[in-house]
């Protein structure tokens, strides 16, 4: 007879069901695992053997075969230990086979039969709920699994507790939902502490309100990094849907804190030495990269030209589509990547281009060589370009906190986001019968930066003088169609910050145009 246990494999954040089949038959003593296991899965037999031995159980001196179906799906990770062990116990008659088939199981075994935490428990729990199964997971992951809703969850600390519960000699209490410690972050930099740079602060507020990509250009020490560090303090909280999507990615990556649901928007700031797989995703097991970990949040790239050109160019498609596709010979893995890019750079390698007091000795060649590391197509995808000049001595001596605080700015941004949400919810409701699924999804984020042309045009109305200014400027600067629509998105956000006026005024278009440049020098 064959014992069966349900578990899962992961392709990106997509969950694939796996049927673990265990058969014990006559023959020379052997323990085989088949079904495209990777090294970690192949080593499960030793962990399972040791865990059973610690409980006083020995494998029978027979031929034991573990098949992981479907056989053509690659199985990766240590979370297959527990389903294999339960399958073996079912085949040995220690546990009832029928009851094991009611669960989705994942967990890593220690040599002393302890059950260690694994990644991907939240997506696995969502899958278990969708197929009306209960879940068995490690105790440390029980609170994470509890976010999946009203499903039965067993979260034992070791294999003995689980066996006793299934056999009725012990009762395991259901894990409770807990919240991660990052729900109410404290100690975030306050934008009021940034002295001077009022233009850059205004641009940062617009970028945060509409989710726009932004590039700050200025000499060293002008406050670019400090401005970027203030972004988490002015962004609105995640919606429940966004929190669940982000938590699933972090669960796959194994960085979900304390089993709680992530409630604050991520702020990822990789070093410029980061490789392409680290930033975009990939590697041997196609793990999510920084842009996916920044989903619904901010990716801050300091010293932008110092990143390798290939790494920067790989950002172009995810910036446009909001999705990362990691292509491998045996699989295509997709990760959501709706991130907001905030970048900073010096105007040239020495950083003092245009400074009369500290003139660049190699200008203009220094600036041309430095800026040429960033391609035109990448620049075209950045909505807001802003200069961050050196801070004057008068600004440095001004009273700290003289400008608006992050709390004040965050209130305006939250109000603007609410205006966007109400506007696009009404549009998708009116057009729900005629719009394609892609059109609906384009407005699902309720932010201006993510709207496609069709939805954007339906919410754009301009005064005649504003339209005339826009047409004249676009023709004169020879902007691309992408540049044209990005100007409209920024102008729409500017109007939302001043109350959500239906018609874009001349001042809205003029300010949006002032942030749009095709060259840096």
ABEGO torsion letter per residue (X at the ends): XBBBBBBBBBBEABBBBBBBBBBBBBEBBBBBBBGGBBAAAAAAAAAAAAAAAAAGBBBBBBBBBBBBOBAABBBBEAAAAAAAAAAAAAAAGABBAAAAAABBBBEBBBAAGBBBBBBGAAAAAAAAAAAGBBBBBBAAAAAAAAAAEBBBBBBBABAAAAAAAAAGABBBBBBBBBBBAAABBBGBBBAAABBEGAAAAAAAAAAAAAGBBBBBBBBBGAGAAAAAAAAAAABBBBBAAAAAAAAAAAAAAGABBGGBBBABBBBBBBBAABBAAAAAEEEAAGBBBAAAAABGBBBBBBGAAABBAAAAAAAAAAAAAGBBBBBBAABBBBBBBBBBBBBBBBABAAGABGBAABBBAAOAAAAAAAAAABBAAAAAABABBBBBBBBBAAAAABBBGABBBAAAAAAAAAAAAAAAAAAAAAAAAAAAAABBAAAAAAAAAGBAAABBAAAAAAABBBBAAAAAAAAAAAAAAGBBAAAAAAAAAAAAAAAAAAGGBABBBAAAAAAAAAABBABAX
